[in-house]
């Protein structure tokens, strides 16, 4: 069964995401979102109780390497609600740049299966309720780039009949880590002008912010595309426009030093 998990966030949600930081802010970090999808299964519902989401930094120390994502949406999720391209946000966080090797889903006790005839069966998940469901990732996070970790949950393959009318949950999940937005950085001079900086798409969607006191600027969450970058100063005395700035989704474009006349 084919599952597609290129979610609406990639195209629409991030088009309005804006943020601007100096080069010194959150240096060496990347933004990650964890989202869940599924393919149709031959059940009325597959309910999974998700308590926590963690990722593991590939630093050689097994337990201390686990990082709990701090923006978590815990709850009981019916996987079949997210079939046919639908999805939901499980968690997000700002993480240290570098390699992550695993993700761990910590499950609660309220896991259940609803059969087509309406019968409700408890799902036993011993590993998920103790050490967590661990999945391989092996992805490198670049500093200041925005990522989505796609959890492609196969409900049909994850339900195992025990032969006595009971069922076990042995999650079969495909993980995909994808950069979805890059950014623009640089330095304006003279820094005292403190310009407003606007990154404008062909559709006139605008992402913006300001340079810091040293003139450094870093605008994150810019989807791949070609943009016009405008620098506005008080009284419009030292404005500047740079056209045709091309951004890749896994790149922080460096404009270098921008001189405001």
C-alpha angles and dihedrals in degrees: 000000000000120000125190118198106175092128130206089254090072093060109023111016096054093044087077097035111114137179140147128197135169117249089257094057117095090345112187097020137114131201118237133186123192115209132181131220137163145191123240116279131194093255137089092235141351107201119196122187107215116190104167143003122211136176127204124229111220095238100127095250107104104202103028089051093069116105120191113220105239100208099064131164101202120189148099111302125195101217092205089065087070101051127120097034099317119129145173136214113249102174146334137193146160107258135188111266115252139068124337117192107184146014123214126203113200109206131202130214100267098088116135145163123219113202124214090257091057098256113144118218127188115238116221114216108169096166095045093050095050117026095006133243105292121204130184118244110159097184133149117227115209119213115269095002120126118231138187119208107208117210106197101194117197103206095180094056093039096062113083120189112222094204096243098079092274129110137212127208112226102168118226105194131168114209125207123180112200132177107229104175139023129185150218128253138173145121129270124210133233086037091197090075089069095197127200109241122213126187107200126191127210087260089054094249105152132209117181154155142148140280117249126244091278092052095252120138136181121182113192134191097046112154118224113280146087119294145182112231116205128190115203124192131189110283091011088262097132106026121152135187128202115192132202099023106171118210127192119207092241097041139088103212112218113212091185117211114350111202116211108204 
